[in-house]
Amino acid sequence: MPRDVIVLKGNDKETVMVAKAIASDTRWRILKLLSDKEYDISRLADAMQQTEANVSAQVKHLERAGLIECHYEPGDHGVRKVCKALVKEIVIKVTGEE
């Protein structure tokens, strides 16, 4: 389910997973691209000038962190994996205070 803002507090499992996911320049760029529109893996790879294998691996990290979601749909040569961002903003609070 899409959330405009994700607020993470402290050192819980979700905070660590999201922080690791966005620590990669490649994953950060993928998330930024997906914040504007949906892309399939092939188009993401073209936009980033990287291999589909690498982009696919990076997308899995973002999926596990709950920052994007992907689905499969028919393509020209089989199926294609199409992804979209689930968040527009990420806030990480160092303290547990509101």
KABELJO-V21800 format. One record per helix or strand. SS is the DSSP state (H for helix, E for strand). FROM is the first residue (numbers start at 0). LEN is the number of residues. If there is no record, write none. Layout:
ss = <SS & SS>
from = <FROM & FROM>
len = <LEN & LEN>
//
This chain:
ss = <E & H & H & E & H & H & E & E & E>
from = <4 & 12 & 24 & 38 & 40 & 51 & 67 & 77 & 88>
len = <5 & 11 & 10 & 2 & 8 & 13 & 8 & 8 & 5>
//
